[in-house]
Amino acid sequence: MGKDKKKEEAVFLRKKITLLRAFSLLIGSMVGSGIFISPKGVLKNSGTVGFSLVVWFACGLLSMFGALCYAELGTRITKSGGHYIYILETLGPLPSFLFLWAEFFAIRPANSAVVSLAFGRYLLEPFFAPCAAPVPAVKLVSLLGYYAVLTLNSWSVSWSARLQTALSIVKLLALALIIVPGMMLLAQGHTENFQDAFDKQSLVPDKLPLAFYAGMFAYSGWFQTSFVREELVRPERNIPLAVIVSVITVIVGYMLTNVSYYTVLGTQDVLASPAVAVSFVQRACRSLISVVPVLVALSCFGTMNGGILTFSRTLFVASREGQWPPLFSMIHIRRHTPLPAVMLMFPLVTTMVCIGDIYHLMNFFSFSRWLFIGLATLGLIVHRCRHPELQSPFKVPLFIPVSFTIICLFTVAMSFYSDPVNISIGCTMVLSGFPVYYLVIHRQMSNRCRSLLYYVTQKLQLLLEVVQQEVKTY
């Protein structure tokens, strides 16, 4: 009895993510704002309906390759932390810190800002149709939605996971309400928008990397279980199973959704629409005009929830590994949530929502994200070579990580020709981490700096009511 009580009172992140919750986390993270805003970006940069559908399928296949690689990494490396911990364990501390630096200052806040802005836009769209919602109102509602998710993740892991499960059902319902009317119209012979679907004159090859960025943004989320590995029940079984089922589900759903869009909307309609799903409903099924935007907004809300749930674990693990301030490896004494890590993104996301635009933000963070995902799967190849004796419970054929890594790094290199300004900003953000690493991480801090950091940490620890994790679950 005494042992059980002591275990219950111990402060650590508990294994509360079952197979169903892992599946919900993946579906809830992938099916978010992307499928409702990315069709415009994919079509604009691929040129035609036919090529855009090819890009969507290729992005789904590429996501499956990446997801399988991460499933193997998740069975080889038993710590949480996703991209960060995989790069640290396979390629070393410098590239892992550069990822952490870029993730905190560029990738994650820009990604969260994109999803938040999509949430605000879709939630307000029915109230202002047929006019566009005022930009200040969109940004205000976007921030309120993000703060609500932030509060929930600070309050309870269980409630965050339950919300993710419920919103995953909402997301699939939103897709169904687009797919069914579109397929019915297609069956009735409405194929005029598919004429000259593969017109080569409209193809712009140097813009294809941006089309892939937009498509891969819609699929992004297949790696989310790797961030919460220590909190998963039976991870060696549940990670591969959840990944395979969820990615196949999303590929089928996305392809049918895009066919439905193009059945109803022409090329110019999609390119002119600020919210493609709303334009679709206005044309195909006006009775759903007030329902679908709300479902899409809830879908974005779920993506925000999944993003905060997982990124806070990256900061938590990085702090535990000594590459981030120690405060962020602490857990609330009663809530058992990584409260400091959850709250850290608050100022940066607020800033990017206030000053950012969805499509510029998307290109800005995509460069860094896919660079480091490519490095993580390169790390899988390195890890196999270094540890041939390690028997992983899940193993993919070697050509999958090799091909995925080459495609990621090639797309990153090509994107410099497609959008040199935003990509250069993203590259500069990554490179700015070099001097920080050598001044702060590589070199030992002076005693004065160490004392100051300890003093500030102690005061914040008392204020936030957080302590170091008592039990390691990996």
C-alpha positions as CSV (number, residue, x, y, z in Angstrom):
1,M,0.0,0.0,0.0
2,G,2.8,2.4,1.0
3,K,4.7,1.6,-2.2
4,D,1.7,2.2,-4.4
5,K,1.0,5.6,-2.7
6,K,4.6,6.6,-3.1
7,K,4.6,5.7,-6.8
8,E,1.3,7.6,-7.3
9,E,2.9,10.8,-5.6
10,A,6.2,10.5,-7.6
11,V,6.6,13.4,-10.1
12,F,7.2,12.1,-13.7
13,L,5.5,11.9,-17.1
14,R,3.2,8.8,-16.9
15,K,2.4,6.3,-19.7
16,K,-1.1,7.5,-20.6
17,I,-1.0,7.3,-24.4
18,T,-2.6,4.1,-25.6
19,L,-2.8,2.8,-29.2
20,L,-6.1,4.7,-29.7
21,R,-4.6,7.9,-28.3
22,A,-1.5,7.4,-30.5
23,F,-3.7,7.0,-33.6
24,S,-5.7,10.0,-32.6
25,L,-2.6,12.1,-32.0
26,L,-1.3,11.2,-35.5
27,I,-4.6,11.7,-37.3
28,G,-5.3,14.8,-35.2
29,S,-1.9,16.3,-36.1
30,M,-1.9,15.4,-39.8
31,V,-5.6,16.3,-40.6
32,G,-5.6,19.9,-39.6
33,S,-5.3,23.2,-41.4
34,G,-3.2,21.7,-44.2
35,I,-5.8,20.0,-46.3
36,F,-8.0,23.1,-46.1
37,I,-5.3,25.7,-47.0
38,S,-2.5,23.8,-48.8
39,P,-4.5,22.9,-52.0
40,K,-4.0,26.5,-53.1
41,G,-0.3,26.4,-52.5
42,V,0.1,23.0,-54.2
43,L,-1.9,24.1,-57.3
44,K,-0.2,27.5,-57.6
45,N,3.3,25.9,-57.6
46,S,2.5,22.8,-59.7
47,G,0.6,24.5,-62.4
48,T,-2.3,22.2,-63.2
49,V,-4.9,20.0,-61.6
50,G,-3.3,16.8,-62.7
51,F,0.2,17.7,-61.6
52,S,-1.2,18.9,-58.2
53,L,-2.9,15.5,-57.6
54,V,0.5,13.8,-58.5
55,V,2.2,16.0,-55.9
56,W,-0.4,15.2,-53.3
57,F,0.1,11.4,-53.8
58,A,3.9,11.8,-53.9
59,C,3.8,13.7,-50.7
60,G,1.7,11.0,-49.1
61,L,4.1,8.3,-50.3
62,L,7.0,10.3,-49.0
63,S,5.3,10.8,-45.7
64,M,4.8,7.0,-45.4
65,F,8.5,6.5,-46.1
66,G,9.4,9.1,-43.4
67,A,6.9,7.6,-40.9
68,L,8.3,4.1,-41.3
69,C,11.8,5.4,-40.7
70,Y,10.7,7.2,-37.6
71,A,8.9,4.1,-36.4
72,E,12.1,2.2,-36.6
73,L,14.0,5.0,-34.8
74,G,11.3,5.0,-32.1
75,T,12.0,1.3,-31.4
76,R,15.8,1.7,-31.5
77,I,16.0,4.9,-29.4
78,T,13.7,4.7,-26.3
79,K,13.7,8.4,-25.3
80,S,11.1,11.0,-26.2
81,G,12.0,14.1,-28.1
82,G,11.4,13.3,-31.8
83,H,13.8,14.8,-34.3
84,Y,16.0,16.3,-31.6
85,I,16.8,13.1,-29.7
86,Y,17.2,11.1,-32.9
87,I,19.8,13.6,-34.3
88,L,21.5,13.8,-30.9
89,E,21.8,10.0,-30.5
90,T,23.0,9.4,-34.1
91,L,24.8,12.5,-35.4
92,G,25.9,14.2,-32.2
93,P,25.3,17.3,-30.1
94,L,26.0,20.1,-32.6
95,P,23.4,19.2,-35.3
96,S,20.9,18.4,-32.5
97,F,21.4,21.8,-31.0
98,L,21.1,23.5,-34.4
99,F,17.7,21.7,-34.8
100,L,16.6,22.8,-31.3
101,W,17.6,26.4,-32.1
102,A,15.8,26.5,-35.4
103,E,12.8,24.6,-34.0
104,F,12.3,27.0,-31.2
105,F,12.9,30.3,-33.1
106,A,11.6,29.4,-36.5
107,I,10.0,26.0,-37.2
108,R,7.5,25.6,-34.4
109,P,6.3,29.1,-33.8
110,A,5.8,29.6,-37.6
111,N,4.0,26.3,-37.9
112,S,1.8,27.1,-34.9
113,A,1.1,30.5,-36.3
114,V,0.0,29.1,-39.6
115,V,-2.4,26.7,-37.9
116,S,-3.7,29.3,-35.6
117,L,-4.4,31.8,-38.4
118,A,-6.3,29.0,-40.3
119,F,-8.3,28.4,-37.2
120,G,-9.3,32.1,-36.9
121,R,-10.1,32.4,-40.6
122,Y,-12.4,29.4,-40.8
123,L,-14.1,30.2,-37.5
124,L,-15.0,33.7,-38.6
125,E,-15.6,33.0,-42.3
126,P,-19.4,32.2,-42.0
127,F,-20.1,35.4,-40.1
128,F,-18.6,37.6,-42.9
129,A,-19.4,35.7,-46.0
130,P,-19.4,36.5,-48.9
131,C,-16.7,39.0,-47.8
132,A,-13.4,38.1,-46.3
133,A,-13.1,38.3,-42.5
134,P,-11.2,41.4,-41.2
135,V,-7.5,40.5,-40.6
136,P,-7.4,42.0,-37.1
137,A,-10.4,39.9,-36.0
138,V,-8.8,36.8,-37.5
139,K,-5.6,37.3,-35.6
140,L,-7.4,38.0,-32.4
141,V,-9.5,34.8,-32.6
142,S,-6.4,32.9,-33.7
143,L,-4.6,34.0,-30.5
144,L,-7.5,33.2,-28.3
145,G,-7.7,29.7,-29.7
146,Y,-4.0,29.1,-29.2
147,Y,-4.1,30.4,-25.6
148,A,-7.0,28.0,-24.9
149,V,-4.9,25.0,-26.1
150,L,-1.9,26.3,-24.2
151,T,-4.0,26.4,-21.0
152,L,-5.4,22.9,-21.5
153,N,-1.9,21.4,-22.0
154,S,-0.7,23.1,-18.9
155,W,-3.6,21.7,-16.9
156,S,-3.7,18.0,-17.8
157,V,-2.1,15.4,-20.1
158,S,-5.1,13.1,-19.9
159,W,-7.6,15.9,-21.0
160,S,-5.3,16.9,-23.8
161,A,-5.2,13.3,-25.1
162,R,-9.0,13.0,-24.7
163,L,-9.6,16.2,-26.6
164,Q,-7.3,14.9,-29.3
165,T,-9.3,11.7,-29.7
166,A,-12.6,13.6,-29.9
167,L,-11.3,16.1,-32.4
168,S,-9.8,13.3,-34.6
169,I,-13.4,12.2,-35.1
170,V,-14.4,15.7,-36.0
171,K,-11.6,16.0,-38.5
172,L,-12.7,12.8,-40.3
173,L,-16.3,14.1,-40.3
174,A,-15.1,17.4,-41.9
175,L,-13.3,15.5,-44.7
176,A,-16.4,13.2,-45.2
177,L,-18.7,16.3,-45.6
178,I,-16.4,17.4,-48.5
179,I,-15.7,14.0,-50.0
180,V,-19.3,12.8,-50.3
181,P,-20.9,15.8,-52.2
182,G,-17.8,15.9,-54.4
183,M,-17.9,12.2,-55.3
184,M,-21.7,12.5,-56.0
185,L,-21.1,15.3,-58.4
186,L,-18.3,13.4,-60.1
187,A,-20.5,10.4,-60.5
188,Q,-23.0,12.6,-62.2
189,G,-20.5,13.5,-64.9
190,H,-19.0,16.8,-63.6
191,T,-15.5,16.3,-65.0
192,E,-15.1,19.6,-66.9
193,N,-12.4,20.9,-64.4
194,F,-10.2,17.9,-65.2
195,Q,-9.9,18.8,-68.9
196,D,-6.2,19.3,-69.9
197,A,-5.3,18.2,-66.3
198,F,-1.6,17.5,-67.4
199,D,-1.0,20.5,-69.6
200,K,2.8,20.7,-69.7
201,Q,2.9,24.3,-70.7
202,S,1.5,25.3,-67.2
203,L,4.1,23.3,-65.3
204,V,6.8,25.4,-63.6
205,P,9.6,22.9,-62.6
206,D,11.5,25.4,-60.4
207,K,8.4,26.0,-58.3
208,L,7.8,22.3,-57.6
209,P,9.8,22.3,-54.3
210,L,7.3,24.9,-53.0
211,A,4.4,22.6,-54.1
212,F,6.0,19.8,-52.2
213,Y,6.4,22.0,-49.1
214,A,2.7,22.9,-49.2
215,G,1.7,19.2,-49.6
216,M,4.1,18.0,-47.0
217,F,2.8,20.6,-44.6
218,A,-0.6,19.1,-44.9
219,Y,0.8,15.6,-44.1
220,S,3.1,16.8,-41.4
221,G,2.3,15.2,-38.1
222,W,3.3,11.6,-39.0
223,F,6.3,11.9,-36.6
224,Q,4.3,13.1,-33.6
225,T,4.4,9.8,-31.6
226,S,8.2,10.1,-31.5
227,F,8.0,13.2,-29.3
228,V,6.0,11.3,-26.6
229,R,7.7,7.9,-26.8
230,E,8.3,7.6,-23.0
231,E,4.5,8.2,-22.4
232,L,3.4,5.5,-24.9
233,V,2.0,2.2,-23.7
234,R,3.8,-0.7,-25.5
235,P,5.7,1.6,-27.9
236,E,7.5,-1.2,-29.7
237,R,4.1,-2.4,-30.9
238,N,2.0,0.7,-31.0
239,I,4.3,3.1,-32.8
240,P,4.6,1.1,-36.1
241,L,0.9,0.1,-36.0
242,A,-0.4,3.6,-35.3
243,V,1.9,5.1,-37.9
244,I,1.0,2.7,-40.8
245,V,-2.8,2.8,-40.2
246,S,-3.0,6.6,-39.7
247,V,-0.8,7.6,-42.8
248,I,-2.7,5.2,-45.1
249,T,-6.0,6.7,-43.8
250,V,-4.8,10.3,-44.4
251,I,-3.5,9.5,-47.9
252,V,-6.8,8.1,-49.0
253,G,-8.7,10.9,-47.4
254,Y,-6.6,13.7,-48.9
255,M,-6.7,12.3,-52.4
256,L,-10.5,12.0,-52.3
257,T,-10.8,15.5,-50.8
258,N,-8.7,17.1,-53.5
259,V,-10.7,15.3,-56.3
260,S,-13.8,16.7,-54.6
261,Y,-12.4,20.2,-54.6
262,Y,-11.5,20.1,-58.3
263,T,-14.9,18.5,-59.2
264,V,-16.6,21.7,-57.9
265,L,-14.0,24.4,-58.2
266,G,-11.9,25.4,-61.3
267,T,-8.2,26.3,-61.2
268,Q,-8.9,30.0,-60.8
269,D,-11.5,29.4,-58.1
270,V,-9.0,27.6,-56.0
271,L,-6.3,30.1,-56.5
272,A,-8.6,33.0,-55.7
273,S,-10.1,31.4,-52.6
274,P,-8.8,32.5,-49.1
275,A,-10.5,29.4,-47.6
276,V,-10.9,26.6,-50.2
277,A,-13.2,24.4,-48.0
278,V,-15.6,27.4,-47.6
279,S,-15.6,28.1,-51.4
280,F,-16.3,24.4,-52.0
281,V,-19.3,24.3,-49.7
282,Q,-20.7,27.6,-51.2
283,R,-20.8,25.9,-54.6
284,A,-21.6,22.3,-53.8
285,C,-23.8,22.2,-50.7
286,R,-25.0,25.5,-49.3
287,S,-26.9,23.8,-46.5
288,L,-23.6,23.0,-44.9
289,I,-22.3,26.6,-45.2
290,S,-22.3,27.2,-41.5
291,V,-21.2,23.7,-40.5
292,V,-18.1,22.9,-42.5
293,P,-16.1,26.0,-41.5
294,V,-16.7,25.3,-37.8
295,L,-15.6,21.7,-38.3
296,V,-12.5,22.9,-40.1
297,A,-11.8,25.3,-37.3
298,L,-12.1,22.5,-34.7
299,S,-9.8,20.4,-36.9
300,C,-7.2,23.2,-36.7
301,F,-7.8,23.4,-32.9
302,G,-6.8,19.7,-32.7
303,T,-3.6,20.3,-34.7
304,M,-2.7,23.1,-32.3
305,N,-3.3,20.8,-29.4
306,G,-1.1,18.0,-30.9
307,G,1.7,20.5,-31.7
308,I,1.9,21.9,-28.1
309,L,1.6,18.4,-26.6
310,T,4.6,17.2,-28.6
311,F,6.9,20.2,-28.9
312,S,6.9,20.7,-25.1
313,R,8.4,17.2,-24.9
314,T,11.3,18.3,-27.2
315,L,12.2,21.2,-24.9
316,F,11.7,18.9,-21.9
317,V,14.2,16.3,-23.2
318,A,16.6,18.9,-24.5
319,S,16.8,20.4,-21.0
320,R,17.3,17.0,-19.5
321,E,20.2,16.4,-22.0
322,G,21.8,19.6,-20.9
323,Q,21.2,21.7,-24.1
324,W,18.4,23.9,-22.7
325,P,17.9,25.7,-19.4
326,P,17.2,23.2,-16.6
327,L,13.8,24.8,-15.7
328,F,12.3,23.3,-18.8
329,S,12.9,19.7,-17.6
330,M,10.7,20.3,-14.6
331,I,7.1,19.1,-14.1
332,H,4.2,20.6,-12.1
333,I,4.0,18.9,-8.8
334,R,0.2,18.3,-9.0
335,R,-0.7,18.3,-12.7
336,H,2.3,16.2,-13.8
337,T,2.6,18.3,-17.0
338,P,5.9,19.9,-18.3
339,L,4.4,23.4,-17.5
340,P,7.5,25.6,-18.2
341,A,8.1,23.8,-21.6
342,V,4.5,24.2,-22.6
343,M,4.4,27.9,-21.7
344,L,7.7,28.9,-23.4
345,M,6.2,29.2,-27.0
346,F,3.7,31.8,-25.8
347,P,5.6,35.0,-26.8
348,L,7.0,33.8,-30.2
349,V,3.7,32.4,-31.5
350,T,2.0,35.6,-30.4
351,T,4.5,37.6,-32.4
352,M,4.3,35.5,-35.6
353,V,0.5,35.5,-35.6
354,C,0.4,39.3,-35.3
355,I,2.9,40.0,-38.1
356,G,2.8,36.8,-40.3
357,D,1.1,35.7,-43.5
358,I,0.1,32.0,-43.9
359,Y,2.0,31.2,-47.1
360,H,5.2,33.2,-46.4
361,L,5.3,31.5,-42.9
362,M,4.9,28.1,-44.6
363,N,7.9,28.5,-46.9
364,F,9.9,30.1,-44.0
365,F,9.7,27.1,-41.7
366,S,9.5,24.3,-44.2
367,F,13.1,24.7,-45.2
368,S,14.4,24.1,-41.7
369,R,11.9,21.4,-40.9
370,W,12.7,19.2,-43.9
371,L,16.4,19.8,-43.6
372,F,16.4,18.3,-40.1
373,I,14.0,15.5,-40.8
374,G,16.3,14.5,-43.7
375,L,19.2,14.5,-41.2
376,A,17.2,12.4,-38.7
377,T,16.6,9.7,-41.3
378,L,20.3,10.0,-42.3
379,G,21.0,9.3,-38.6
380,L,19.0,6.0,-38.9
381,I,21.4,4.8,-41.6
382,V,24.4,5.9,-39.4
383,H,22.9,4.2,-36.4
384,R,22.4,0.9,-38.3
385,C,26.1,1.0,-39.4
386,R,27.4,1.8,-35.9
387,H,25.2,-0.8,-34.2
388,P,24.7,-3.8,-36.5
389,E,24.3,-6.0,-33.4
390,L,21.2,-4.1,-32.3
391,Q,18.0,-6.2,-32.9
392,S,15.2,-3.7,-33.5
393,P,11.6,-5.0,-33.2
394,F,10.7,-3.1,-36.3
395,K,13.0,-2.7,-39.3
396,V,12.4,-1.1,-42.7
397,P,14.3,-1.9,-46.0
398,L,17.4,0.2,-46.4
399,F,16.2,1.8,-49.6
400,I,13.4,3.6,-47.7
401,P,15.6,5.8,-45.4
402,V,18.1,6.3,-48.2
403,S,15.5,7.5,-50.7
404,F,13.7,9.6,-48.2
405,T,16.9,11.3,-47.0
406,I,18.0,12.1,-50.6
407,I,14.5,13.5,-51.6
408,C,14.4,15.7,-48.4
409,L,17.9,17.1,-48.9
410,F,17.4,17.6,-52.7
411,T,14.1,19.4,-52.1
412,V,15.7,21.6,-49.5
413,A,18.5,22.5,-51.9
414,M,16.1,23.2,-54.8
415,S,14.0,25.5,-52.7
416,F,16.7,28.1,-52.7
417,Y,15.8,28.7,-56.4
418,S,12.1,28.7,-55.8
419,D,11.9,31.2,-52.9
420,P,15.4,32.6,-52.2
421,V,14.2,35.3,-49.7
422,N,12.3,33.2,-47.2
423,I,14.6,30.2,-47.6
424,S,17.6,32.4,-46.9
425,I,16.0,33.7,-43.8
426,G,15.4,30.2,-42.6
427,C,19.0,29.2,-43.5
428,T,20.3,32.2,-41.6
429,M,18.2,31.2,-38.6
430,V,19.8,27.7,-38.5
431,L,23.4,29.1,-39.0
432,S,22.9,31.6,-36.2
433,G,22.9,28.7,-33.8
434,F,26.6,27.9,-34.4
435,P,28.1,30.7,-32.3
436,V,25.4,30.1,-29.6
437,Y,26.4,26.5,-29.4
438,Y,30.1,27.2,-29.0
439,L,29.7,30.0,-26.6
440,V,27.0,28.5,-24.3
441,I,27.0,24.7,-24.8
442,H,30.5,23.7,-25.9
443,R,32.3,25.9,-23.5
444,Q,31.6,25.7,-19.8
445,M,29.7,28.6,-18.3
446,S,31.6,30.8,-15.8
447,N,30.7,30.4,-12.2
448,R,29.0,33.8,-12.2
449,C,26.7,32.8,-15.0
450,R,26.0,29.5,-13.5
451,S,25.1,31.1,-10.2
452,L,22.8,33.6,-11.9
453,L,21.1,30.8,-13.9
454,Y,20.6,28.8,-10.7
455,Y,19.1,31.7,-8.9
456,V,16.6,32.5,-11.7
457,T,15.7,28.9,-12.0
458,Q,15.1,28.6,-8.3
459,K,12.8,31.6,-8.2
460,L,10.8,30.5,-11.3
461,Q,10.6,27.0,-9.9
462,L,8.9,28.3,-6.8
463,L,6.6,30.6,-8.8
464,L,5.4,27.8,-11.2
465,E,5.4,25.0,-8.6
466,V,7.5,22.7,-10.6
467,V,10.2,20.1,-9.7
468,Q,12.7,17.8,-11.5
469,Q,11.3,14.5,-12.7
470,E,11.9,11.8,-10.0
471,V,11.5,8.7,-12.1
472,K,12.9,8.1,-15.6
473,T,10.6,6.0,-17.7
474,Y,12.9,5.2,-20.6
